[in-house]
Amino acid sequence: MSTEVTKPANFIRHIIEADLKSGKHQSVQTRFPPEPNGFLHVGHAKSICINFGFAQDYNGQCNLRFDDTNPAKEESAYAKAIAEDVKWLGFEWSGEVRHAADYFDKLYAYAEELIQKDLAYVDELTAEEVKAYRGNLTQPGKNSPYRDRSIEENLDLFRRMKAGEFDDGAKILRAKIDMASPNMNMRDPAIYRIKRQHHIRTGDKWCIYPTYDFTHCISDALEGVTHSLCTLEFEDHRPLYDWVLDNITIDCHPQQIEFSRLNLEHTITSKRKLNQLVTDGLVKGWDDPRMPTISGMRRRGFTPFAIRDFVMRTGVTKKVHTVEMSVLENSVREDLGDNAPRAMAVLNPLKVTLTNYPEGKIEELNAPNHPQNEAMGQRTLYMSKTIYIDQDDFRESANKKYKRLVLGKAVRLRNSYVITCDKVIKDNDDNIIELVCTYDEKTLGKNPEDYKPKGVIHWVSETHSKPATVRLYDRLFNIPNPGSAEDFLSTLNPESLIVLSNARVEMSLANAKPEDTFQFEREGYFCADRFEHSSDNLVFNRTVTLRDSWAKIEAQDK
């Protein structure tokens, strides 16, 4: 088969192409093996893109397999969400979804094979004793007093473990390797433990469950995986991966290849800490748009293309590094900049009355849906006597750098007329509640001849606009590396969510469907909320600002 692929070169691609060229493999088989104990996060997106991406590049196959060996923490709802995330990102797995639980009978048989080869034994040390016997990085471990049991006794005890004769934690099955190994993972690791937990697939059939290290390599081999691609934290586990497969009767021996995980600034990817955010009510679920989960990013308005593009930009290497948030945000800005239709939304409305605009007149104006893409068509704006502009777009007095509306000065309404502010109306607390202005009817589509407007601002008609709730999402953590803090919760950004409940949006947005994305002109990129938005309840989430507002802040902090 041809191995010519127009994709960025990297060390994994070199390995795959060499294997295909030499005939070691005729095709590529990968897998993505998440544990269904939480939602996938942005780090998983890299693993998804790598495993499914390489399979796609070489006309191979990639399996979706759930590592469901820890029933105490696993839920079918998580499995469903994971499968949906993979599909949303644009990938299809080969055949049916697989589960480690599908192989429990075979895994048990392989464990018995290791016992029969005197390569596994039943241990009765407590968890504390196992830890003490294990040694440390500078001292070798010492053998368990139960290590030299006979094969017959070990088989009998293991079968009785399976039959449920012993209490949880009373016994474990350990591989018999080398307690003096410099690799701690090779010091007689546990491969089965007693856990009376209901399993989401096998119910109460089993009261013993295999460990991840024992299960993963065998599952790979049973599925004919050629290249087992995983992150660098599994590099020290590779000798155990190979040891298990070398010592059981199995035809396939996949090659484990490690790459650096995706670390993103201002982000936590520890499932334990993400779960704490959810359970403590600091965010509104795993799919909260502030969460670094794929579901949260989707709800916020990130596109599959932007996430895949971001992963490609970070590269495939063994070098451990942390990626700036701006790289991810730039990927989505570029995608939405090209593809999101424009619209006008006034987030903090300020009433403007045009005294010389005819009473009752509603004027239809045309505006492009995208200034650089005529194929996206046009939309209708409605001009009326009373309009709204944003409060931030007016000052009673300002210097020359301020390019918006000022008392006594003129400004252009985008896709409409030039207006001049003549008067300011305030309430008893001296808050500005209305502007009295005049419009220049000769300035539709052309500039005035004898004066120059200060700038261009957005607006909506009072009568022909819709109320909307707009959620301004920002980075969840204030510092680039919240995981390094003694208390990561202390680094939460108190302004990660600002809810504006009185926004007004142009009429075209009344037709927005959940997950539709837009550029709110002069404000940023927004997405109709996936779950709460409807034609009767307009809810928009800010995906990202038009520019990187954090770059200047972080530069000042350094």
Disulfide bonds with the S-S distance in Angstrom:
none
